[in-house]
């Protein structure tokens, strides 16, 4: 039986992971900016659930949530960095304010959560960090570049963290979901920049349209995704990256093929630069 610390637990994949962990007998410290949404799904707050208000952009709130969880359960075994949101807009269309707000949650929110939880995992010399990224953090697309960039940053953080924590017995996995039928494409999780530059109609326009059309029609089952996420914490040798969904696998394979083709084509140029 493990103790889980989940951010963004009030809806979407975070809620599904919380539900799956509880159903397997684990205990969950479920955090959200509005904890009432978590409690609504679990009337009476079952013994295994501790719902706590915590905005990932507020380090003091995260510290308080960790302290409350340790007081209740005595340890933390799995940290799920799930809180985040999407942003639609071509690179030039995206305002500085919107880009910084996005990174405050998707990147710095993760760093805040890690600083609050890792001292416990390090002291235990055990645990598992699950960073919920996106296939868009491995292979991004027009109109979602800033969002993809925030998830690319999470990839880099996760790779380094994996190497830093391995000697301490703490594992790290970044989850790269494709499209899952959550509310991610709704206004509650996806923000759209109002500025539209006509020159980007051809490049970014199709993706904008596809995001609208696909809302509620994503191919992935979030309950199955949650089961896969909980399963990976039980694996003897969990992966650094876990893709979820056939669309995620396809995009990762296409990106790997592209990188290999370009590396081979330009190999001699690369090698010609030695002193």
Short mmCIF file of the C-alpha atoms (twelve columns), coordinates in Angstrom:
data_MODEL
# 
_entry.id   MODEL 
# 
loop_
_atom_site.group_PDB 
_atom_site.id 
_atom_site.type_symbol 
_atom_site.label_atom_id 
_atom_site.label_alt_id 
_atom_site.label_comp_id 
_atom_site.label_asym_id 
_atom_site.label_seq_id 
_atom_site.Cartn_x 
_atom_site.Cartn_y 
_atom_site.Cartn_z 
_atom_site.pdbx_PDB_model_num 
ATOM 1   C CA . UNK A 1   0.000   0.000  0.000   1 
ATOM 2   C CA . UNK A 2   1.497   3.321  -1.123  1 
ATOM 3   C CA . UNK A 3   0.800   6.969  -0.386  1 
ATOM 4   C CA . UNK A 4   0.258   9.131  -3.461  1 
ATOM 5   C CA . UNK A 5   0.580   12.910 -3.785  1 
ATOM 6   C CA . UNK A 6   -1.388  14.098 -6.817  1 
ATOM 7   C CA . UNK A 7   -1.619  17.657 -8.137  1 
ATOM 8   C CA . UNK A 8   -4.526  18.730 -10.311 1 
ATOM 9   C CA . UNK A 9   -6.612  15.930 -8.810  1 
ATOM 10  C CA . UNK A 10  -10.007 17.564 -9.260  1 
ATOM 11  C CA . UNK A 11  -10.610 16.610 -12.893 1 
ATOM 12  C CA . UNK A 12  -9.265  14.924 -16.005 1 
ATOM 13  C CA . UNK A 13  -6.438  12.444 -15.768 1 
ATOM 14  C CA . UNK A 14  -5.572  13.566 -12.243 1 
ATOM 15  C CA . UNK A 15  -9.035  12.614 -11.015 1 
ATOM 16  C CA . UNK A 16  -8.860  9.265  -12.803 1 
ATOM 17  C CA . UNK A 17  -5.433  8.485  -11.310 1 
ATOM 18  C CA . UNK A 18  -6.730  9.394  -7.854  1 
ATOM 19  C CA . UNK A 19  -9.738  7.112  -8.311  1 
ATOM 20  C CA . UNK A 20  -7.653  4.201  -9.607  1 
ATOM 21  C CA . UNK A 21  -5.109  4.493  -6.785  1 
ATOM 22  C CA . UNK A 22  -7.852  4.542  -4.152  1 
ATOM 23  C CA . UNK A 23  -9.603  1.548  -5.707  1 
ATOM 24  C CA . UNK A 24  -6.359  -0.423 -5.446  1 
ATOM 25  C CA . UNK A 25  -6.136  0.328  -1.745  1 
ATOM 26  C CA . UNK A 26  -3.555  3.087  -1.899  1 
ATOM 27  C CA . UNK A 27  -3.888  6.338  0.035   1 
ATOM 28  C CA . UNK A 28  -3.972  9.637  -1.812  1 
ATOM 29  C CA . UNK A 29  -3.148  13.214 -0.881  1 
ATOM 30  C CA . UNK A 30  -5.248  14.852 -3.595  1 
ATOM 31  C CA . UNK A 31  -4.485  18.515 -4.215  1 
ATOM 32  C CA . UNK A 32  -6.272  21.088 -6.330  1 
ATOM 33  C CA . UNK A 33  -6.840  24.834 -6.411  1 
ATOM 34  C CA . UNK A 34  -10.482 24.126 -5.514  1 
ATOM 35  C CA . UNK A 35  -10.541 21.057 -3.308  1 
ATOM 36  C CA . UNK A 36  -14.354 21.028 -3.232  1 
ATOM 37  C CA . UNK A 37  -14.269 19.499 -6.722  1 
ATOM 38  C CA . UNK A 38  -12.259 16.577 -5.358  1 
ATOM 39  C CA . UNK A 39  -14.577 16.106 -2.404  1 
ATOM 40  C CA . UNK A 40  -17.601 16.142 -4.693  1 
ATOM 41  C CA . UNK A 41  -16.346 12.948 -6.331  1 
ATOM 42  C CA . UNK A 42  -15.801 11.295 -2.937  1 
ATOM 43  C CA . UNK A 43  -18.602 12.259 -0.541  1 
ATOM 44  C CA . UNK A 44  -17.574 11.813 3.067   1 
ATOM 45  C CA . UNK A 45  -13.870 11.823 2.165   1 
ATOM 46  C CA . UNK A 46  -12.949 8.121  2.488   1 
ATOM 47  C CA . UNK A 47  -10.224 7.147  4.968   1 
ATOM 48  C CA . UNK A 48  -7.670  6.711  2.209   1 
ATOM 49  C CA . UNK A 49  -8.214  10.188 0.769   1 
ATOM 50  C CA . UNK A 50  -6.889  13.490 2.055   1 
ATOM 51  C CA . UNK A 51  -8.100  16.366 -0.093  1 
ATOM 52  C CA . UNK A 52  -6.072  19.550 0.288   1 
ATOM 53  C CA . UNK A 53  -6.229  22.988 -1.328  1 
ATOM 54  C CA . UNK A 54  -2.910  23.668 -3.055  1 
ATOM 55  C CA . UNK A 55  -2.130  25.887 -6.012  1 
ATOM 56  C CA . UNK A 56  1.125   24.679 -7.603  1 
ATOM 57  C CA . UNK A 57  2.191   28.286 -8.157  1 
ATOM 58  C CA . UNK A 58  2.120   28.839 -4.378  1 
ATOM 59  C CA . UNK A 59  5.050   26.999 -2.702  1 
ATOM 60  C CA . UNK A 60  3.734   27.618 0.799   1 
ATOM 61  C CA . UNK A 61  0.479   25.855 -0.039  1 
ATOM 62  C CA . UNK A 62  2.384   22.845 -1.387  1 
ATOM 63  C CA . UNK A 63  4.537   22.688 1.722   1 
ATOM 64  C CA . UNK A 64  1.415   22.768 3.882   1 
ATOM 65  C CA . UNK A 65  -0.167  20.004 1.780   1 
ATOM 66  C CA . UNK A 66  2.919   17.806 2.191   1 
ATOM 67  C CA . UNK A 67  2.957   18.434 5.941   1 
ATOM 68  C CA . UNK A 68  -0.741  17.557 6.196   1 
ATOM 69  C CA . UNK A 69  -0.166  14.376 4.199   1 
ATOM 70  C CA . UNK A 70  2.767   13.294 6.343   1 
ATOM 71  C CA . UNK A 71  0.802   14.008 9.514   1 
ATOM 72  C CA . UNK A 72  -2.039  11.823 8.221   1 
ATOM 73  C CA . UNK A 73  -0.191  8.997  6.457   1 
ATOM 74  C CA . UNK A 74  3.421   9.203  7.637   1 
ATOM 75  C CA . UNK A 75  5.063   8.977  4.211   1 
ATOM 76  C CA . UNK A 76  4.785   9.765  0.495   1 
ATOM 77  C CA . UNK A 77  5.669   7.114  -2.075  1 
ATOM 78  C CA . UNK A 78  4.407   8.400  -5.409  1 
ATOM 79  C CA . UNK A 79  4.329   12.014 -6.609  1 
ATOM 80  C CA . UNK A 80  2.128   12.755 -9.634  1 
ATOM 81  C CA . UNK A 81  2.771   16.133 -11.244 1 
ATOM 82  C CA . UNK A 82  -0.462  16.433 -13.181 1 
ATOM 83  C CA . UNK A 83  -1.586  20.053 -12.749 1 
ATOM 84  C CA . UNK A 84  -1.384  22.011 -15.974 1 
ATOM 85  C CA . UNK A 85  -3.316  23.425 -18.899 1 
ATOM 86  C CA . UNK A 86  -3.052  23.989 -22.640 1 
ATOM 87  C CA . UNK A 87  -2.635  27.109 -24.745 1 
ATOM 88  C CA . UNK A 88  -3.585  27.587 -28.392 1 
ATOM 89  C CA . UNK A 89  -1.849  30.178 -30.532 1 
ATOM 90  C CA . UNK A 90  0.943   30.491 -33.069 1 
ATOM 91  C CA . UNK A 91  4.277   31.521 -31.578 1 
ATOM 92  C CA . UNK A 92  4.024   35.145 -32.725 1 
ATOM 93  C CA . UNK A 93  0.368   35.328 -31.680 1 
ATOM 94  C CA . UNK A 94  1.161   34.312 -28.102 1 
ATOM 95  C CA . UNK A 95  1.523   37.223 -25.692 1 
ATOM 96  C CA . UNK A 96  4.333   37.397 -23.163 1 
ATOM 97  C CA . UNK A 97  1.769   37.380 -20.370 1 
ATOM 98  C CA . UNK A 98  0.116   34.188 -21.632 1 
ATOM 99  C CA . UNK A 99  3.420   32.393 -22.180 1 
ATOM 100 C CA . UNK A 100 4.716   33.260 -18.709 1 
ATOM 101 C CA . UNK A 101 1.454   32.255 -17.026 1 
ATOM 102 C CA . UNK A 102 1.576   28.914 -18.861 1 
ATOM 103 C CA . UNK A 103 5.149   28.208 -17.757 1 
ATOM 104 C CA . UNK A 104 4.339   29.286 -14.199 1 
ATOM 105 C CA . UNK A 105 1.914   26.362 -13.934 1 
ATOM 106 C CA . UNK A 106 3.261   23.719 -16.336 1 
ATOM 107 C CA . UNK A 107 6.961   24.110 -15.511 1 
ATOM 108 C CA . UNK A 108 7.544   26.140 -12.368 1 
ATOM 109 C CA . UNK A 109 4.538   24.489 -10.718 1 
ATOM 110 C CA . UNK A 110 6.261   21.139 -11.192 1 
ATOM 111 C CA . UNK A 111 9.511   22.499 -9.763  1 
ATOM 112 C CA . UNK A 112 7.606   23.880 -6.762  1 
ATOM 113 C CA . UNK A 113 5.976   20.496 -6.186  1 
ATOM 114 C CA . UNK A 114 9.288   18.671 -6.478  1 
ATOM 115 C CA . UNK A 115 10.946  20.980 -3.961  1 
ATOM 116 C CA . UNK A 116 8.083   20.308 -1.540  1 
ATOM 117 C CA . UNK A 117 7.995   16.500 -1.932  1 
ATOM 118 C CA . UNK A 118 11.513  15.316 -2.783  1 
ATOM 119 C CA . UNK A 119 12.992  15.810 0.712   1 
ATOM 120 C CA . UNK A 120 10.592  13.108 1.917   1 
ATOM 121 C CA . UNK A 121 11.402  10.696 -0.920  1 
ATOM 122 C CA . UNK A 122 15.139  11.273 -0.509  1 
ATOM 123 C CA . UNK A 123 14.952  10.615 3.221   1 
ATOM 124 C CA . UNK A 124 13.066  7.385  2.578   1 
ATOM 125 C CA . UNK A 125 15.514  6.378  -0.193  1 
ATOM 126 C CA . UNK A 126 12.478  5.233  -2.160  1 
ATOM 127 C CA . UNK A 127 9.609   6.549  -4.231  1 
ATOM 128 C CA . UNK A 128 8.461   7.283  -7.756  1 
ATOM 129 C CA . UNK A 129 7.936   10.642 -9.472  1 
ATOM 130 C CA . UNK A 130 5.426   10.626 -12.316 1 
ATOM 131 C CA . UNK A 131 5.495   13.772 -14.448 1 
ATOM 132 C CA . UNK A 132 2.430   13.984 -16.656 1 
ATOM 133 C CA . UNK A 133 3.713   15.455 -19.883 1 
ATOM 134 C CA . UNK A 134 2.292   15.092 -23.363 1 
ATOM 135 C CA . UNK A 135 3.220   13.577 -26.684 1 
ATOM 136 C CA . UNK A 136 3.349   17.278 -27.626 1 
ATOM 137 C CA . UNK A 137 6.392   17.525 -25.374 1 
ATOM 138 C CA . UNK A 138 8.221   15.117 -27.664 1 
ATOM 139 C CA . UNK A 139 6.792   16.142 -31.041 1 
ATOM 140 C CA . UNK A 140 4.910   19.413 -31.030 1 
ATOM 141 C CA . UNK A 141 2.743   21.026 -33.720 1 
ATOM 142 C CA . UNK A 142 1.756   24.426 -35.128 1 
ATOM 143 C CA . UNK A 143 -0.627  26.494 -32.970 1 
ATOM 144 C CA . UNK A 144 0.427   24.736 -29.767 1 
ATOM 145 C CA . UNK A 145 4.123   25.629 -29.718 1 
ATOM 146 C CA . UNK A 146 4.203   27.370 -26.302 1 
ATOM 147 C CA . UNK A 147 2.281   24.492 -24.720 1 
ATOM 148 C CA . UNK A 148 4.626   22.008 -26.391 1 
ATOM 149 C CA . UNK A 149 7.594   24.054 -25.176 1 
ATOM 150 C CA . UNK A 150 6.355   23.796 -21.580 1 
ATOM 151 C CA . UNK A 151 6.145   20.025 -21.956 1 
ATOM 152 C CA . UNK A 152 9.550   19.902 -23.693 1 
ATOM 153 C CA . UNK A 153 10.885  21.630 -20.566 1 
ATOM 154 C CA . UNK A 154 9.268   18.928 -18.455 1 
ATOM 155 C CA . UNK A 155 11.057  16.302 -20.566 1 
ATOM 156 C CA . UNK A 156 14.412  17.918 -19.808 1 
ATOM 157 C CA . UNK A 157 13.631  18.223 -16.119 1 
ATOM 158 C CA . UNK A 158 12.575  14.577 -16.002 1 
ATOM 159 C CA . UNK A 159 15.671  13.282 -17.784 1 
ATOM 160 C CA . UNK A 160 17.995  15.094 -15.398 1 
ATOM 161 C CA . UNK A 161 15.905  14.197 -12.356 1 
ATOM 162 C CA . UNK A 162 15.952  10.551 -13.382 1 
ATOM 163 C CA . UNK A 163 19.760  10.509 -13.257 1 
ATOM 164 C CA . UNK A 164 19.944  12.556 -10.054 1 
ATOM 165 C CA . UNK A 165 17.499  10.419 -8.077  1 
ATOM 166 C CA . UNK A 166 18.432  6.941  -9.334  1 
ATOM 167 C CA . UNK A 167 21.345  6.552  -6.860  1 
ATOM 168 C CA . UNK A 168 18.899  7.399  -4.066  1 
ATOM 169 C CA . UNK A 169 16.402  4.699  -4.982  1 
ATOM 170 C CA . UNK A 170 13.815  7.143  -6.337  1 
ATOM 171 C CA . UNK A 171 12.425  6.470  -9.819  1 
ATOM 172 C CA . UNK A 172 11.179  8.963  -12.409 1 
ATOM 173 C CA . UNK A 173 8.781   8.438  -15.313 1 
ATOM 174 C CA . UNK A 174 7.423   11.023 -17.700 1 
ATOM 175 C CA . UNK A 175 4.027   10.101 -19.121 1 
ATOM 176 C CA . UNK A 176 3.350   11.194 -22.715 1 
ATOM 177 C CA . UNK A 177 -0.392  10.880 -23.395 1 
ATOM 178 C CA . UNK A 178 -1.952  11.431 -26.778 1 
ATOM 179 C CA . UNK A 179 -5.587  12.510 -26.996 1 
ATOM 180 C CA . UNK A 180 -7.769  11.274 -24.150 1 
ATOM 181 C CA . UNK A 181 -11.449 11.969 -23.650 1 
ATOM 182 C CA . UNK A 182 -11.147 14.308 -20.681 1 
ATOM 183 C CA . UNK A 183 -12.092 17.975 -20.454 1 
ATOM 184 C CA . UNK A 184 -8.617  19.026 -21.660 1 
ATOM 185 C CA . UNK A 185 -10.006 20.571 -24.853 1 
ATOM 186 C CA . UNK A 186 -12.678 22.489 -22.948 1 
ATOM 187 C CA . UNK A 187 -12.375 26.083 -21.767 1 
ATOM 188 C CA . UNK A 188 -11.521 24.853 -18.261 1 
ATOM 189 C CA . UNK A 189 -8.204  23.364 -19.416 1 
ATOM 190 C CA . UNK A 190 -7.421  24.956 -22.782 1 
ATOM 191 C CA . UNK A 191 -6.915  28.674 -23.299 1 
ATOM 192 C CA . UNK A 192 -6.870  30.314 -26.715 1 
ATOM 193 C CA . UNK A 193 -4.986  33.458 -27.589 1 
ATOM 194 C CA . UNK A 194 -7.407  36.023 -29.064 1 
ATOM 195 C CA . UNK A 195 -4.897  37.434 -31.564 1 
ATOM 196 C CA . UNK A 196 -5.031  35.796 -34.990 1 
ATOM 197 C CA . UNK A 197 -2.480  36.780 -37.640 1 
ATOM 198 C CA . UNK A 198 -3.842  35.979 -41.126 1 
ATOM 199 C CA . UNK A 199 -0.419  34.885 -42.424 1 
ATOM 200 C CA . UNK A 200 -0.570  31.890 -40.076 1 
ATOM 201 C CA . UNK A 201 -3.930  30.628 -41.346 1 
ATOM 202 C CA . UNK A 202 -2.295  27.896 -43.411 1 
ATOM 203 C CA . UNK A 203 0.269   26.842 -40.824 1 
ATOM 204 C CA . UNK A 204 -1.670  27.062 -37.569 1 
ATOM 205 C CA . UNK A 205 -5.272  27.183 -38.766 1 
ATOM 206 C CA . UNK A 206 -5.794  23.434 -39.348 1 
ATOM 207 C CA . UNK A 207 -4.591  22.588 -35.850 1 
ATOM 208 C CA . UNK A 208 -6.849  25.234 -34.292 1 
ATOM 209 C CA . UNK A 209 -9.814  23.747 -36.169 1 
ATOM 210 C CA . UNK A 210 -8.884  20.180 -35.266 1 
ATOM 211 C CA . UNK A 211 -8.719  20.992 -31.551 1 
ATOM 212 C CA . UNK A 212 -12.258 22.380 -31.680 1 
ATOM 213 C CA . UNK A 213 -13.588 19.467 -33.704 1 
ATOM 214 C CA . UNK A 214 -11.928 16.821 -31.515 1 
ATOM 215 C CA . UNK A 215 -13.302 18.065 -28.184 1 
ATOM 216 C CA . UNK A 216 -15.184 15.112 -26.722 1 
ATOM 217 C CA . UNK A 217 -14.046 12.845 -29.548 1 
ATOM 218 C CA . UNK A 218 -10.520 12.012 -28.441 1 
ATOM 219 C CA . UNK A 219 -9.650  8.327  -28.982 1 
ATOM 220 C CA . UNK A 220 -8.173  7.574  -25.550 1 
ATOM 221 C CA . UNK A 221 -10.022 6.198  -22.518 1 
ATOM 222 C CA . UNK A 222 -8.845  8.149  -19.428 1 
ATOM 223 C CA . UNK A 223 -9.753  5.311  -17.054 1 
ATOM 224 C CA . UNK A 224 -7.475  2.963  -18.995 1 
ATOM 225 C CA . UNK A 225 -4.747  5.629  -18.987 1 
ATOM 226 C CA . UNK A 226 -5.025  5.873  -15.205 1 
ATOM 227 C CA . UNK A 227 -4.706  2.104  -14.885 1 
ATOM 228 C CA . UNK A 228 -1.557  2.187  -17.014 1 
ATOM 229 C CA . UNK A 229 -0.095  4.968  -14.859 1 
ATOM 230 C CA . UNK A 230 -0.746  3.073  -11.615 1 
ATOM 231 C CA . UNK A 231 0.562   -0.142 -13.207 1 
ATOM 232 C CA . UNK A 232 3.887   1.478  -14.075 1 
ATOM 233 C CA . UNK A 233 4.546   2.238  -10.395 1 
ATOM 234 C CA . UNK A 234 4.324   -1.494 -9.732  1 
ATOM 235 C CA . UNK A 235 6.824   -2.446 -12.449 1 
ATOM 236 C CA . UNK A 236 10.232  -3.762 -11.377 1 
ATOM 237 C CA . UNK A 237 11.954  -1.552 -13.963 1 
ATOM 238 C CA . UNK A 238 9.664   1.336  -14.912 1 
ATOM 239 C CA . UNK A 239 10.502  3.307  -18.074 1 
ATOM 240 C CA . UNK A 240 11.780  6.847  -18.208 1 
ATOM 241 C CA . UNK A 241 9.081   7.553  -20.824 1 
ATOM 242 C CA . UNK A 242 5.639   6.012  -21.082 1 
ATOM 243 C CA . UNK A 243 3.583   6.815  -24.178 1 
ATOM 244 C CA . UNK A 244 -0.179  6.393  -23.884 1 
ATOM 245 C CA . UNK A 245 -2.403  5.985  -26.932 1 
ATOM 246 C CA . UNK A 246 -1.845  4.810  -30.494 1 
ATOM 247 C CA . UNK A 247 -1.661  8.442  -31.633 1 
ATOM 248 C CA . UNK A 248 1.175   9.083  -29.178 1 
ATOM 249 C CA . UNK A 249 3.100   6.046  -30.423 1 
ATOM 250 C CA . UNK A 250 2.635   7.145  -34.035 1 
ATOM 251 C CA . UNK A 251 3.871   10.691 -33.397 1 
ATOM 252 C CA . UNK A 252 6.893   9.533  -31.411 1 
ATOM 253 C CA . UNK A 253 7.853   7.050  -34.115 1 
ATOM 254 C CA . UNK A 254 7.509   9.721  -36.816 1 
ATOM 255 C CA . UNK A 255 9.708   12.129 -34.839 1 
ATOM 256 C CA . UNK A 256 12.374  9.470  -34.263 1 
ATOM 257 C CA . UNK A 257 12.372  8.634  -37.971 1 
ATOM 258 C CA . UNK A 258 12.743  12.321 -38.900 1 
ATOM 259 C CA . UNK A 259 15.610  12.877 -36.478 1 
ATOM 260 C CA . UNK A 260 17.402  9.773  -37.753 1 
ATOM 261 C CA . UNK A 261 16.990  10.788 -41.407 1 
ATOM 262 C CA . UNK A 262 18.306  14.299 -40.793 1 
ATOM 263 C CA . UNK A 263 21.147  13.054 -38.605 1 
ATOM 264 C CA . UNK A 264 22.259  10.669 -41.344 1 
ATOM 265 C CA . UNK A 265 21.882  13.274 -44.084 1 
ATOM 266 C CA . UNK A 266 23.905  15.916 -42.246 1 
ATOM 267 C CA . UNK A 267 26.307  13.617 -40.405 1 
ATOM 268 C CA . UNK A 268 29.343  14.653 -42.404 1 
ATOM 269 C CA . UNK A 269 28.676  18.329 -41.743 1 
ATOM 270 C CA . UNK A 270 28.380  17.595 -38.037 1 
ATOM 271 C CA . UNK A 271 31.609  15.594 -37.995 1 
ATOM 272 C CA . UNK A 272 33.498  18.145 -40.092 1 
ATOM 273 C CA . UNK A 273 33.599  20.703 -37.275 1 
ATOM 274 C CA . UNK A 274 36.258  19.045 -35.116 1 
ATOM 275 C CA . UNK A 275 39.514  20.951 -34.465 1 
# 
